[in-house]
């Protein structure tokens, strides 16, 4: 099997989102710190990000059960989100 190499720029272009939206997408999809959110898989998470562009706006438009799970994840990862944005600005 050949090795595939992906760059962040190509991923963002292919998904048609920017880095900030990508960060929110990753939070919705889960990570080492949080389980995935019941009711939100890969396709729905990307659709939500493309439609609403950020977690804050998503929270205003989705049902309460899913909203609670996203709010809990967002609270847990908000500091990581800020750190990623700050680090990216320093590095780039």
C-alpha positions as CSV (number, residue, x, y, z in Angstrom):
1,X,0.0,0.0,0.0
2,X,1.5,3.4,-1.0
3,X,2.1,6.0,1.7
4,X,-0.2,9.0,1.4
5,X,0.9,12.4,2.5
6,X,-1.6,15.1,3.5
7,X,-0.8,18.7,4.2
8,X,-3.0,20.9,6.3
9,X,-3.5,23.3,3.3
10,X,-4.8,20.4,1.1
11,X,-7.1,19.1,3.8
12,X,-8.6,22.5,4.4
13,X,-9.0,23.1,0.7
14,X,-10.6,19.7,0.2
15,X,-13.0,20.1,3.1
16,X,-13.7,23.7,2.0
17,X,-13.2,25.1,5.5
18,X,-10.6,27.3,7.2
19,X,-8.3,26.5,10.1
20,X,-10.6,27.8,12.8
21,X,-13.5,25.8,11.4
22,X,-11.2,22.8,11.2
23,X,-10.3,23.2,14.9
24,X,-14.1,23.2,15.8
25,X,-14.6,20.2,13.6
26,X,-11.9,18.3,15.5
27,X,-13.6,19.2,18.8
28,X,-16.9,17.9,17.5
29,X,-15.4,14.7,16.3
30,X,-13.6,13.9,19.6
31,X,-10.1,13.5,20.7
32,X,-7.9,11.8,23.3
33,X,-9.6,14.0,26.0
34,X,-13.2,13.4,25.1
35,X,-15.4,10.7,23.7
36,X,-17.3,11.3,20.5
37,X,-20.7,13.0,20.8
38,X,-23.7,10.7,20.4
39,X,-25.6,11.7,17.3
40,X,-22.7,13.5,15.6
41,X,-20.5,11.5,13.3
42,X,-18.0,12.6,10.7
43,X,-20.6,13.6,8.0
44,X,-22.9,15.5,10.4
45,X,-20.0,17.3,12.1
46,X,-18.7,18.5,8.8
47,X,-22.2,19.5,7.6
48,X,-22.7,21.5,10.8
49,X,-19.4,23.3,10.5
50,X,-20.1,24.1,6.8
51,X,-23.6,25.3,7.6
52,X,-22.9,27.3,10.8
53,X,-19.1,27.9,10.6
54,X,-18.4,27.6,14.4
55,X,-19.4,25.8,17.5
56,X,-21.1,28.9,19.1
57,X,-23.5,29.2,16.2
58,X,-24.1,25.4,16.0
59,X,-25.2,25.5,19.7
60,X,-27.9,28.1,18.8
61,X,-29.4,25.9,16.2
62,X,-29.4,22.2,17.3
63,X,-31.6,20.1,19.5
64,X,-31.1,20.2,23.3
65,X,-29.9,16.7,23.9
66,X,-27.0,17.0,21.4
67,X,-26.5,20.6,22.5
68,X,-25.7,19.6,26.1
69,X,-23.1,17.1,24.9
70,X,-21.4,19.7,22.7
71,X,-21.5,22.3,25.4
72,X,-19.7,19.9,27.8
73,X,-17.1,19.1,25.3
74,X,-16.6,22.7,24.3
75,X,-16.1,23.8,27.9
76,X,-13.5,21.0,28.4
77,X,-11.6,21.9,25.2
78,X,-12.1,25.7,25.0
79,X,-8.6,26.4,26.5
80,X,-7.1,23.9,24.1
81,X,-8.9,25.7,21.2
82,X,-7.5,29.1,22.3
83,X,-4.0,27.6,22.7
84,X,-4.1,26.1,19.2
85,X,-5.2,29.4,17.7
86,X,-2.5,31.4,19.6
87,X,0.2,28.9,18.8
88,X,-0.7,28.9,15.1
89,X,-0.5,32.6,14.9
90,X,2.9,32.6,16.5
91,X,4.2,29.8,14.3
92,X,2.7,30.8,11.0
